[in-house]
Amino acid sequence: MFSSTGSSGLYKAPLSKSLLLVPSALSLLLTLLLPHCQRFFLYDLQAVKDDFQIWRLICGRIICLDLKDSFCSSLLIYNFRIFERRYGSRKFASFLLGSWVLSALVDFILVEAMWYSFGITASRNLPSGFLAPVFALFVPFYCSIPRVQVAHILGPLSITNKTLIYILGLQLFTSGSYIWIVAISGLISGICYNSKILQVHQVLYIPSWMAKFCSWTLEPIFSSSEPTTEARVGMGATVDIQRQQRMELLDRQLMLSQFAQARRQRQQQGGMINWNRLFPPLRQRRNINYQEGRRAEQQASPPLEVSEEQKKNQWKNSFG
């Protein structure tokens, strides 16, 4: 189901592991054991606007109160762990923090636009949870992860290594009435942060001292051991060098797959049957006929010359 762009498991992805375990455990706890405490984790923008309950911007945007949303977002975070391995935990955390803060501002703008344009009140019905950064991760997923065809169905339609991830994102997108607001705000914030619009990445980021503090305190808790069943590729002296060689091998395989897919598409441009091969164009047929006529004339001319010489010899013999 997931794209094969790295090792299996959560090795070298402590932040992704913490985002999988802690919010999911709190979501189960609030749903099964503490349902009376769910009101403290509602994402209510109307209460933020009228009663200045600023704390709801934090509590209401961390824990999912719907177990279905929690399950889908956990699967997506597990797949997006490849960005933590590629960028490092600090840069990955900075992207999540920047998109999380920006999406809160975009949520306000979208809710107010819906109210003034259509008279729809959605400020009290937004879904809770760490959803906007999950949708923001679709931006680097679309831009930086190559598309590799897995199966081909019904003409131009094909299944790639990214198809099921988009289907899972669509399932999360349609799980609620107003979750599309959170999804759009997440995508907008992801585009702004990924394309470095207004230099947002220089303002919203994790400082180095905080990254060092978390690496000393939290990383030993959420770190995972190296998978032992994984085949080693390369002759690197360290595990990191071998892992880099494995990533280069995967990138090479993806590139070869893209070349094969492009060659297959060029072969299929004429449809299932290559009519140009069976019936060449009129200009090509005219050139072929002209060349065949010239070749036939060249082959037929030597017998004519031989027959004229024979006639001359016969005329000399007759009058000699």
Rosetta silent file (secondary structure, phi, psi, omega in degrees, C-alpha in Angstrom):
SEQUENCE: MFSSTGSSGLYKAPLSKSLLLVPSALSLLLTLLLPHCQRFFLYDLQAVKDDFQIWRLICGRIICLDLKDSFCSSLLIYNFRIFERRYGSRKFASFLLGSWVLSALVDFILVEAMWYSFGITASRNLPSGFLAPVFALFVPFYCSIPRVQVAHILGPLSITNKTLIYILGLQLFTSGSYIWIVAISGLISGICYNSKILQVHQVLYIPSWMAKFCSWTLEPIFSSSEPTTEARVGMGATVDIQRQQRMELLDRQLMLSQFAQARRQRQQQGGMINWNRLFPPLRQRRNINYQEGRRAEQQASPPLEVSEEQKKNQWKNSFG
SCORE:     score description
SCORE:     0.000 S_00000001
   1 L     0.000  -34.058 -173.028    0.000    0.000    0.000 S_00000001
   2 L  -101.530  154.501 -178.108    2.772    2.400    0.817 S_00000001
   3 L   -69.776  136.889 -177.905    5.475    3.695   -1.453 S_00000001
   4 L   -88.516   75.262 -179.634    8.723    1.810   -1.239 S_00000001
   5 L  -116.515   21.040  179.094   11.052    4.745   -0.750 S_00000001
   6 L   175.950 -171.157 -178.741   12.879    3.577    2.337 S_00000001
   7 L   -72.144  154.775  175.209   13.171    0.993    5.048 S_00000001
   8 L   -75.866  162.187 -179.405   10.120   -0.545    6.606 S_00000001
   9 L    83.517 -164.871 -175.106    9.172    0.374   10.138 S_00000001
  10 L  -116.803   28.661  176.807    9.921    3.600   11.986 S_00000001
  11 L   -67.416  135.645 -177.662   13.719    3.451   12.078 S_00000001
  12 L    64.446   26.484  179.112   15.225    6.956   11.895 S_00000001
  13 L  -141.859   62.919 -178.510   11.722    8.470   12.362 S_00000001
  14 H   -68.293  -34.777  179.005   11.190    9.215   16.085 S_00000001
  15 H   -67.086  -41.931  177.304    8.916   12.186   15.489 S_00000001
  16 H   -62.840  -37.885  178.540    6.625   10.178   13.206 S_00000001
  17 H   -65.585  -39.850  177.954    6.489    7.436   15.830 S_00000001
  18 H   -66.880  -36.200  177.992    5.504    9.927   18.530 S_00000001
  19 H   -71.268  -22.751  175.705    2.780   11.368   16.276 S_00000001
  20 H   -79.586  -41.066 -171.185    1.465    7.846   15.741 S_00000001
  21 H   -84.802  -51.250 -170.222    1.445    6.748   19.374 S_00000001
  22 H   -68.322  -54.459  179.347    0.602    9.772   21.526 S_00000001
  23 H   -63.145  -36.047  179.369   -2.392   11.328   19.674 S_00000001
  24 H   -66.022  -41.331  178.455   -3.878    7.895   18.898 S_00000001
  25 H   -65.351  -41.784  178.016   -3.612    6.814   22.524 S_00000001
  26 H   -66.613  -35.561  177.807   -5.188   10.061   23.754 S_00000001
  27 H   -65.046  -43.637  176.147   -7.958    9.744   21.169 S_00000001
  28 H   -64.268  -39.464  179.935   -8.790    6.234   22.374 S_00000001
  29 H   -63.766  -43.070 -179.962   -8.642    7.392   25.977 S_00000001
  30 H   -70.695  -31.689 -177.533  -11.051   10.264   25.386 S_00000001
  31 H   -78.376  -40.059 -172.637  -13.453    8.118   23.373 S_00000001
  32 H   -95.981  -39.198 -172.098  -13.606    5.052   25.637 S_00000001
  33 L  -109.539  -32.304 -175.453  -12.779    6.199   29.164 S_00000001
  34 L  -126.361   58.641 -179.370  -13.151    9.974   29.340 S_00000001
  35 H   -67.644  -23.596 -179.990  -15.971   11.009   26.988 S_00000001
  36 H   -73.144  -12.192  179.156  -17.000   13.829   29.355 S_00000001
  37 H   -95.327    1.338 -178.002  -13.625   15.508   28.724 S_00000001
  38 H   -67.020  -24.320 -178.149  -14.054   15.729   24.971 S_00000001
  39 H   -65.279  -21.494  178.254  -15.562   19.206   25.243 S_00000001
  40 H   -78.164  -12.085 -176.862  -12.129   20.567   26.164 S_00000001
  41 H  -115.758   19.416  175.775  -10.727   19.356   22.845 S_00000001
  42 L   -77.650  139.036  178.089  -13.399   20.708   20.499 S_00000001
  43 L   -90.685   87.773 -173.848  -12.129   22.891   17.679 S_00000001
  44 L  -113.724  100.267  178.929  -14.572   25.783   18.167 S_00000001
  45 H   -72.552  -25.254  177.876  -13.523   28.956   16.359 S_00000001
  46 H   -66.363  -39.924  176.539  -16.655   30.742   17.524 S_00000001
  47 H   -67.769  -34.255  176.746  -15.556   30.312   21.144 S_00000001
  48 H   -66.066  -38.205 -176.626  -12.085   31.558   20.199 S_00000001
  49 H   -77.586  -43.125 -174.423  -13.590   34.633   18.548 S_00000001
  50 H   -86.658  -45.238 -174.029  -16.299   35.495   21.088 S_00000001
  51 L  -102.677    3.806  179.292  -14.901   34.225   24.412 S_00000001
  52 L    55.033   41.740  176.150  -11.184   34.523   23.573 S_00000001
  53 L   -86.876   74.993 -175.821  -10.562   30.849   24.340 S_00000001
  54 L   -64.369  -26.910 -178.043   -7.204   30.859   22.600 S_00000001
  55 L   -63.174  -19.479  178.234   -6.288   27.523   24.189 S_00000001
  56 H   -69.839  -22.951  176.055   -8.744   25.819   21.836 S_00000001
  57 H   -67.830  -19.032  177.786   -6.403   26.601   18.936 S_00000001
  58 H   -99.763  -54.060 -177.004   -3.943   24.202   20.595 S_00000001
  59 H   -67.770  -34.500 -177.426   -6.112   21.569   22.296 S_00000001
  60 L   -81.299   -3.997 -176.933   -8.630   21.425   19.463 S_00000001
  61 L  -123.458   25.671  178.796   -5.988   20.893   16.789 S_00000001
  62 L  -121.536  -46.710 -172.454   -3.943   18.053   18.290 S_00000001
  63 L  -109.045  130.265  176.565   -6.239   15.148   19.233 S_00000001
  64 L   -80.841  129.007  175.696   -8.839   13.629   16.898 S_00000001
  65 L   -88.616  -11.318  176.106  -12.194   13.013   18.578 S_00000001
  66 L  -103.605  121.478 -177.343  -13.302   10.798   15.672 S_00000001
  67 H   -65.297  -30.109  177.901  -11.577    7.409   15.664 S_00000001
  68 H   -65.926  -42.809  176.112  -11.994    7.112   11.894 S_00000001
  69 H   -65.421  -37.841  178.712  -10.081   10.354   11.338 S_00000001
  70 H   -64.172  -39.599  179.973   -7.455    9.235   13.825 S_00000001
  71 H   -67.717  -46.493 -179.287   -6.955    5.933   11.982 S_00000001
  72 H   -64.612  -43.117 -179.911   -6.687    7.522    8.510 S_00000001
  73 H   -66.885  -33.233  177.373   -4.328   10.262    9.687 S_00000001
  74 H   -66.110  -41.418  177.099   -2.136    7.679   11.439 S_00000001
  75 H   -62.637  -40.400  179.748   -1.797    5.670    8.217 S_00000001
  76 H   -68.493  -39.381  178.288   -0.850    8.816    6.303 S_00000001
  77 H   -64.561  -38.794  177.369    1.704    9.865    8.921 S_00000001
  78 H   -61.629  -38.523  178.541    3.251    6.398    8.738 S_00000001
  79 H   -71.410  -37.378 -177.099    3.609    6.782    4.982 S_00000001
  80 L   -80.009    5.903  176.955    4.956   10.338    5.234 S_00000001
  81 H   -63.641  -17.907  179.471    7.731    9.227    7.613 S_00000001
  82 H   -61.834  -26.955  179.484    9.955    9.167    4.514 S_00000001
  83 H   -74.203  -31.381  175.300   10.223   12.962    4.744 S_00000001
  84 H   -67.527  -38.406  176.944   11.641   12.754    8.255 S_00000001
  85 H   -68.462  -35.028 -176.650   14.299   10.335    7.000 S_00000001
  86 H   -78.890  -43.414 -175.518   15.038   12.517    4.001 S_00000001
  87 H   -95.385  -22.262 -171.950   15.044   15.953    5.659 S_00000001
  88 L    99.277  156.566 -175.171   15.874   15.081    9.250 S_00000001
  89 H   -65.867  -35.868 -177.590   13.688   15.354   12.345 S_00000001
  90 H   -68.537  -47.656 -179.950   14.290   19.081   12.860 S_00000001
  91 H   -66.708  -37.298  177.019   13.343   20.155    9.345 S_00000001
  92 H   -64.170  -42.846  177.373   10.386   17.778    9.337 S_00000001
  93 H   -65.992  -35.187  177.410    9.170   19.193   12.663 S_00000001
  94 H   -65.213  -39.639  177.053    9.623   22.731   11.333 S_00000001
  95 H   -63.263  -43.602  179.273    7.431   21.921    8.342 S_00000001
  96 H   -64.730  -41.846  178.886    4.725   20.490   10.614 S_00000001
  97 H   -65.035  -45.334 -179.555    4.907   23.479   12.957 S_00000001
  98 H   -63.384  -44.927  179.178    4.780   26.015   10.127 S_00000001
  99 H   -68.552  -31.860  178.585    1.855   24.351    8.377 S_00000001
 100 H   -66.859  -41.524  179.983    0.045   23.900   11.720 S_00000001
 101 H   -73.260  -45.077 -179.194    0.298   27.611   12.557 S_00000001
 102 H   -63.512  -38.521 -177.961   -0.481   28.841    9.039 S_00000001
 103 H   -65.788  -29.149  176.281   -3.510   26.572    8.696 S_00000001
 104 H   -63.853  -40.905  177.245   -5.081   28.113   11.823 S_00000001
 105 H   -66.888  -41.329  179.336   -4.984   31.524   10.138 S_00000001
 106 H   -67.616  -32.310  175.845   -6.362   30.114    6.888 S_00000001
 107 H   -59.911  -45.111  178.099   -9.168   28.403    8.846 S_00000001
 108 H   -60.532  -44.199 -177.924  -10.294   31.781   10.166 S_00000001
 109 H   -64.825  -43.800 -179.063  -10.218   33.300    6.691 S_00000001
 110 H   -67.496  -40.118  179.469  -12.198   30.461    5.094 S_00000001
 111 H   -65.385  -44.255  178.012  -14.813   30.388    7.848 S_00000001
 112 H   -66.302  -36.862  177.812  -15.357   34.146    7.662 S_00000001
 113 H   -64.677  -39.614  177.070  -15.513   34.007    3.852 S_00000001
 114 H   -65.531  -36.341 -178.721  -18.213   31.313    4.033 S_00000001
 115 H   -70.002  -45.151 -177.680  -20.195   33.384    6.525 S_00000001
 116 H   -77.432  -26.007 -177.673  -20.092   36.631    4.537 S_00000001
 117 H   -89.383  -43.982 -173.557  -20.542   34.971    1.127 S_00000001
 118 H  -120.987   -4.432 -179.010  -23.109   32.228    1.756 S_00000001
 119 L    71.223   22.873 -178.925  -24.324   32.784    5.307 S_00000001
 120 L   -97.060  127.629  178.872  -23.021   29.347    6.383 S_00000001
 121 L   -97.791  110.383 -178.920  -21.784   29.028    9.955 S_00000001
 122 L  -119.159    6.043 -173.986  -18.993   26.460   10.133 S_00000001
 123 L   -70.362  -23.991 -179.621  -16.980   27.823   13.037 S_00000001
 124 L   -99.009    0.692 -173.752  -18.508   25.373   15.549 S_00000001
 125 L  -119.478   15.579  179.378  -18.407   22.304   13.290 S_00000001
 126 L   -75.789  142.583 -179.257  -14.749   21.982   12.329 S_00000001
 127 L   -72.824  148.129  178.915  -13.160   18.588   13.035 S_00000001
 128 L   -90.733  158.449  174.343  -10.601   18.292   15.790 S_00000001
 129 L   123.788  174.549 -178.821   -7.184   16.773   15.466 S_00000001
 130 L   -87.920   62.567 -170.370   -3.781   17.078   13.834 S_00000001
 131 L   -97.326  -40.428 -176.815   -5.319   17.068   10.353 S_00000001
 132 H   -60.764  -45.145  176.498   -4.114   20.229    8.603 S_00000001
 133 H   -64.112  -29.283  177.264   -0.385   19.286    8.729 S_00000001
 134 H   -65.659  -44.187  176.226   -1.264   15.821    7.410 S_00000001
 135 H   -67.631  -31.772  178.273   -2.937   17.388    4.376 S_00000001
 136 H   -64.845  -29.682 -179.791    0.004   19.802    4.045 S_00000001
 137 L   -70.019  -13.626  175.326    2.359   16.832    3.633 S_00000001
 138 H   -67.815  -22.184  179.965    0.586   15.961    0.384 S_00000001
 139 H   -67.801  -54.928  175.296    2.364   18.951   -1.202 S_00000001
 140 H   -67.684  -26.257  177.146    5.939   17.572   -0.892 S_00000001
 141 H   -64.737  -41.023  179.012    4.540   14.092   -1.523 S_00000001
 142 H   -72.789  -35.640 -172.682    3.188   15.244   -4.893 S_00000001
 143 H   -84.690  -34.965 -169.291    6.252   17.314   -5.793 S_00000001
 144 H  -111.449  -18.276  179.822    9.183   15.170   -4.673 S_00000001
 145 L   -90.316  120.888 -178.398    8.079   11.528   -4.680 S_00000001
 146 L   -68.481  153.419 -178.346    8.378   10.058   -8.201 S_00000001
 147 L   -96.554  119.468 -178.700    5.428    8.309   -9.782 S_00000001
 148 L  -118.481  124.722 -178.266    6.059    4.654  -10.607 S_00000001
 149 E   -73.852  131.266  179.274    3.453    2.653  -12.497 S_00000001
 150 E  -103.536  -43.800  179.685    2.443   -0.582  -10.782 S_00000001
 151 E  -145.013  158.558 -177.287   -0.444   -1.798  -12.956 S_00000001
 152 E  -124.723  125.915 -178.081   -2.199   -0.653  -16.121 S_00000001
 153 L  -136.512  140.097  167.856   -5.991   -0.755  -16.509 S_00000001
 154 L    50.713   64.273  172.582   -8.491    0.506  -19.083 S_00000001
 155 L    71.496 -116.901 -174.860   -6.407    2.529  -21.489 S_00000001
 156 L   -75.988  -13.859 -178.357   -4.934    5.695  -19.943 S_00000001
 157 L   -76.902  136.810 -179.899   -5.829    4.717  -16.364 S_00000001
 158 E  -147.279  152.944  176.495   -3.011    3.201  -14.344 S_00000001
 159 E  -100.659  127.154 -179.541   -2.257    2.304  -10.723 S_00000001
 160 E  -115.127 -179.977  177.388    0.943    3.800   -9.340 S_00000001
 161 L   -71.009   -7.349 -178.203    2.795    3.629   -6.047 S_00000001
 162 L  -110.256   -4.569 -172.835    0.950    6.818   -4.995 S_00000001
 163 H   -64.680  -48.411 -176.604   -2.622    5.920   -5.973 S_00000001
 164 H   -67.351  -27.697  176.652   -3.704    4.271   -2.721 S_00000001
 165 H   -68.985  -40.951  176.084   -2.242    7.138   -0.684 S_00000001
 166 H   -65.996  -36.366  177.371   -4.381    9.608   -2.622 S_00000001
 167 H   -64.681  -40.830  177.139   -7.407    7.360   -2.113 S_00000001
 168 H   -65.095  -39.298  175.622   -6.732    7.327    1.633 S_00000001
 169 H   -65.165  -36.894  176.415   -6.427   11.109    1.609 S_00000001
 170 H   -66.188  -36.670  175.974   -9.719   11.350   -0.290 S_00000001
 171 H   -62.110  -42.777  177.353  -11.344    9.132    2.338 S_00000001
 172 H   -68.409  -34.250 -179.815  -10.135   11.494    5.046 S_00000001
 173 H   -65.305  -32.322 -176.287  -11.237   14.495    2.955 S_00000001
 174 L  -103.843   15.799 -176.703  -14.824   13.200    2.755 S_00000001
 175 L   -79.952  -13.180 -179.213  -15.138   11.909    6.322 S_00000001
 176 L  -146.567  171.217 -176.086  -17.002   14.989    7.609 S_00000001
 177 L   -71.253  -42.129 -175.272  -19.168   17.883    6.530 S_00000001
 178 L  -117.182   18.194  178.492  -16.623   20.673    7.058 S_00000001
 179 H   -70.774  -18.349  178.685  -13.349   18.789    7.040 S_00000001
 180 H   -65.081  -25.677  176.055  -12.732   20.163    3.550 S_00000001
 181 H   -65.699  -45.841  178.323  -12.035   23.548    5.183 S_00000001
 182 H   -65.200  -37.000  179.982   -9.238   22.032    7.251 S_00000001
 183 H   -65.730  -45.800 -179.565   -7.976   20.144    4.184 S_00000001
 184 H   -65.652  -41.311  177.510   -7.835   23.250    1.989 S_00000001
 185 H   -63.703  -37.015  176.559   -6.138   25.274    4.727 S_00000001
 186 H   -65.795  -42.273  178.792   -3.583   22.488    5.152 S_00000001
 187 H   -65.051  -41.207  178.905   -2.850   22.369    1.422 S_00000001
 188 H   -63.970  -44.218  178.993   -2.499   26.160    1.235 S_00000001
 189 H   -66.245  -36.074  176.775   -0.153   26.223    4.223 S_00000001
 190 H   -65.217  -39.819  177.348    1.855   23.334    2.742 S_00000001
 191 H   -64.811  -43.003 -179.507    2.226   25.183   -0.563 S_00000001
 192 H   -63.757  -41.817 -177.316    3.299   28.374    1.230 S_00000001
 193 H   -76.490  -39.572 -176.767    5.873   26.593    3.368 S_00000001
 194 H   -71.032  -36.303  179.122    7.185   24.260    0.669 S_00000001
 195 L   -90.219    3.070  175.905    7.582   27.019   -1.945 S_00000001
 196 L    59.211   41.485  176.624    9.051   29.435    0.647 S_00000001
 197 H   -73.027  133.481  179.690    6.434   32.127   -0.001 S_00000001
 198 H    58.591   20.868  177.818    6.993   35.255    2.133 S_00000001
 199 H    54.662   43.269 -178.742    9.990   33.489    3.731 S_00000001
 200 H   -65.911  -34.482 -176.854    7.700   31.655    6.150 S_00000001
 201 H   -66.049  -17.983  177.185   10.302   28.944    6.745 S_00000001
 202 H   -87.571  -10.633  179.506   12.618   31.561    8.303 S_00000001
 203 L  -103.830  -46.698 -178.270    9.990   32.622   10.843 S_00000001
 204 L  -102.547   97.949 -179.843    8.219   29.375   11.759 S_00000001
 205 L  -155.451  166.432  178.009   10.866   26.780   12.525 S_00000001
 206 L   -88.201  120.956  179.204   12.270   24.691   15.368 S_00000001
 207 L   -67.360  159.914 -175.186   15.309   26.394   16.968 S_00000001
 208 H   -66.231  -36.508 -178.510   18.494   24.407   17.330 S_00000001
 209 H   -67.613  -33.728  177.187   18.468   24.441   21.137 S_00000001
 210 H   -71.303  -38.230  177.649   14.983   22.922   21.189 S_00000001
 211 H   -64.060  -40.200  177.957   15.993   20.275   18.666 S_00000001
 212 H   -67.004  -39.511  179.524   19.005   19.334   20.802 S_00000001
 213 H   -63.817  -42.574  179.364   16.895   19.214   23.954 S_00000001
 214 H   -69.008  -34.048  178.638   14.328   16.919   22.300 S_00000001
 215 H   -68.378  -29.054  178.541   17.074   14.704   20.886 S_00000001
 216 H   -80.199  -34.583 -171.872   18.485   14.239   24.400 S_00000001
 217 H  -101.234  -48.349 -171.691   15.171   13.674   26.184 S_00000001
 218 L   -95.688  -30.640 -176.790   12.491   12.386   23.794 S_00000001
 219 H   -62.466  -38.885  175.990   14.422   10.691   20.998 S_00000001
 220 H   -62.615  -25.308 -179.135   15.648    7.791   23.194 S_00000001
 221 H   -76.887  -41.457 -173.811   12.012    7.116   24.141 S_00000001
 222 H  -102.918    5.414  178.804   10.602    7.039   20.605 S_00000001
 223 L   -74.623  150.067 -179.604   13.620    5.730   18.709 S_00000001
 224 L  -118.049  150.684  179.246   13.311    2.376   16.946 S_00000001
 225 L   -76.761  159.452 -179.660   15.925   -0.262   16.312 S_00000001
 226 L   -68.470  135.364  178.204   17.227   -0.998   12.852 S_00000001
 227 L   -63.881  129.186 -177.416   15.197   -3.656   11.000 S_00000001
 228 L   -85.544  -21.924 -178.328   17.132   -6.913   10.956 S_00000001
 229 L   -83.748   -0.117 -176.586   15.187   -8.530    8.110 S_00000001
 230 L   -83.229  129.865 -179.898   16.203   -5.807    5.658 S_00000001
 231 L   -71.995  134.066 -179.210   18.717   -6.847    3.023 S_00000001
 232 L   -82.310  136.336 -179.307   21.858   -4.791    3.070 S_00000001
 233 L  -119.472  130.944  177.218   22.807   -3.053   -0.137 S_00000001
 234 L    94.405  174.690 -177.533   26.284   -1.758   -0.838 S_00000001
 235 L  -120.290   32.940 -178.592   29.610   -2.060    0.943 S_00000001
 236 L   -65.197  150.575 -177.963   29.432    1.047    3.122 S_00000001
 237 L   -75.119  -26.493 -179.442   31.467    1.072    6.309 S_00000001
 238 L  -122.183  168.032 -179.842   28.565    2.349    8.425 S_00000001
 239 H   -66.862  -37.504 -179.761   24.841    1.772    8.515 S_00000001
 240 H   -64.660  -39.656  178.323   24.117    5.332    7.374 S_00000001
 241 H   -66.379  -40.855  177.525   26.310    4.922    4.288 S_00000001
 242 H   -63.598  -38.227  178.558   24.603    1.628    3.453 S_00000001
 243 H   -67.462  -37.021  176.291   21.212    3.290    3.862 S_00000001
 244 H   -65.535  -38.882  176.469   22.272    6.109    1.551 S_00000001
 245 H   -65.158  -36.431  177.555   23.384    3.538   -1.009 S_00000001
 246 H   -65.952  -39.685  177.330   20.019    1.823   -0.697 S_00000001
 247 H   -64.786  -39.579  177.480   18.223    5.125   -1.333 S_00000001
 248 H   -64.902  -37.688  177.355   20.386    5.742   -4.404 S_00000001
 249 H   -64.869  -41.127  177.966   19.535    2.267   -5.681 S_00000001
 250 H   -65.196  -41.093  177.402   15.824    2.931   -5.182 S_00000001
 251 H   -62.553  -38.204  177.854   16.103    6.276   -6.990 S_00000001
 252 H   -65.569  -40.330  177.602   17.862    4.520   -9.878 S_00000001
 253 H   -65.060  -38.619  177.373   15.105    1.907  -10.038 S_00000001
 254 H   -65.084  -39.322  178.879   12.459    4.642  -10.045 S_00000001
 255 H   -65.180  -43.386  177.495   14.241    6.446  -12.874 S_00000001
 256 H   -63.416  -37.154  177.816   14.441    3.261  -14.949 S_00000001
 257 H   -66.354  -37.023  177.268   10.772    2.635  -14.307 S_00000001
 258 H   -66.368  -39.640  176.585    9.918    6.139  -15.498 S_00000001
 259 H   -62.910  -42.697  179.112   11.926    5.592  -18.704 S_00000001
 260 H   -64.727  -38.182  178.272   10.126    2.301  -19.323 S_00000001
 261 H   -66.537  -41.124  178.281    6.774    3.963  -18.711 S_00000001
 262 H   -64.462  -40.571  177.968    7.575    6.805  -21.142 S_00000001
 263 H   -65.315  -37.327  177.979    8.651    4.301  -23.817 S_00000001
 264 H   -66.661  -37.339  178.536    5.451    2.335  -23.258 S_00000001
 265 H   -68.471  -37.021  177.518    3.367    5.487  -23.631 S_00000001
 266 H   -65.418  -35.206  178.474    5.092    6.394  -26.910 S_00000001
 267 H   -70.698  -27.377 -176.913    4.316    2.937  -28.242 S_00000001
 268 L   -97.237    8.453 -179.056    0.671    3.277  -27.253 S_00000001
 269 L   -66.975  -30.577  178.970    0.104    6.758  -28.716 S_00000001
 270 L   -86.441    9.058 -179.433   -1.386    5.259  -31.889 S_00000001
 271 L    93.318 -166.988 -179.983   -3.853    3.134  -29.919 S_00000001
 272 L   -68.045  -31.044 -179.896   -3.932   -0.610  -29.654 S_00000001
 273 L  -116.528  129.554  178.183   -3.091   -0.969  -33.409 S_00000001
 274 L   -83.049   92.841 -176.181   -0.329    1.052  -35.050 S_00000001
 275 H   -67.728  -27.567  178.436   -2.187    2.112  -38.205 S_00000001
 276 H   -66.502  -29.019  177.705    0.842    3.987  -39.547 S_00000001
 277 H   -74.546  -37.495  179.873    2.728    0.717  -39.657 S_00000001
 278 H   -78.803  -41.998 -178.308   -0.078   -1.066  -41.533 S_00000001
 279 L  -126.325   95.622 -178.730   -1.109    1.863  -43.734 S_00000001
 280 L   -67.033  157.790  179.813    1.710    4.385  -44.226 S_00000001
 281 L   -60.015  162.584 -175.383    0.848    8.010  -44.977 S_00000001
 282 H   -62.269  -42.287 -179.306    0.149    9.118  -48.572 S_00000001
 283 H   -64.621  -39.912  178.599    3.433   11.051  -48.934 S_00000001
 284 H   -66.332  -39.980  178.114    5.417    8.076  -47.684 S_00000001
 285 H   -65.294  -36.702  179.094    3.585    5.733  -50.076 S_00000001
 286 H   -65.160  -40.749  177.987    4.264    8.141  -52.977 S_00000001
 287 H   -66.428  -37.695  179.654    7.988    8.173  -52.154 S_00000001
 288 H   -66.609  -43.265  179.333    8.042    4.396  -51.937 S_00000001
 289 H   -64.253  -38.400  179.192    6.287    4.014  -55.304 S_00000001
 290 H   -65.448  -43.525  179.400    8.662    6.519  -56.925 S_00000001
 291 H   -65.493  -38.307  178.074   11.717    4.722  -55.573 S_00000001
 292 H   -66.115  -36.713  177.813   10.359    1.352  -56.733 S_00000001
 293 H   -65.163  -43.176  177.733    9.717    2.779  -60.243 S_00000001
 294 H   -63.685  -38.985  179.624   13.256    4.122  -60.514 S_00000001
 295 H   -65.957  -37.861  179.078   14.648    0.791  -59.347 S_00000001
 296 H   -67.789  -37.461  177.907   12.565   -1.069  -61.942 S_00000001
 297 H   -65.611  -40.697  179.229   13.792    1.239  -64.715 S_00000001
 298 H   -65.211  -35.953  178.474   17.403    0.680  -63.711 S_00000001
 299 H   -72.948  -30.075 -177.527   16.891   -3.070  -63.724 S_00000001
 300 H   -85.124  -18.280 -176.383   15.111   -3.011  -67.111 S_00000001
 301 H   -70.217  -37.062 -179.916   17.633   -0.776  -68.952 S_00000001
 302 H   -60.774  -39.913  177.159   20.547   -3.294  -69.404 S_00000001
 303 H   -61.672  -33.018  178.338   18.561   -5.765  -71.522 S_00000001
 304 H   -65.335  -43.092  179.805   17.611   -2.926  -73.900 S_00000001
 305 H   -64.380  -38.769  179.530   21.271   -1.965  -74.458 S_00000001
 306 H   -66.048  -38.136 -179.916   22.239   -5.567  -75.093 S_00000001
 307 H   -67.924  -36.330  177.553   19.492   -5.998  -77.665 S_00000001
 308 H   -66.044  -39.897  176.594   20.636   -2.898  -79.631 S_00000001
 309 H   -63.460  -39.585  177.254   24.199   -4.214  -79.842 S_00000001
 310 H   -62.388  -38.465  178.709   22.906   -7.507  -81.094 S_00000001
 311 H   -65.047  -40.444  179.660   20.953   -5.661  -83.790 S_00000001
 312 H   -63.996  -42.401  179.248   24.097   -3.736  -84.918 S_00000001
 313 H   -64.112  -40.215  177.678   26.098   -6.951  -85.144 S_00000001
 314 H   -64.854  -36.115  179.923   23.362   -8.588  -87.155 S_00000001
 315 H   -69.362  -38.327  177.554   23.251   -5.563  -89.568 S_00000001
 316 H   -67.385  -38.743  179.920   27.028   -5.684  -90.132 S_00000001
 317 H   -66.994  -35.487 -178.437   26.924   -9.414  -90.765 S_00000001
 318 H   -69.939  -34.895 -179.604   24.099   -9.059  -93.254 S_00000001
 319 H   -98.825   -2.367  176.907   25.943   -6.394  -95.339 S_00000001
 320 L   -78.403    0.000    0.000   29.400   -7.765  -94.831 S_00000001
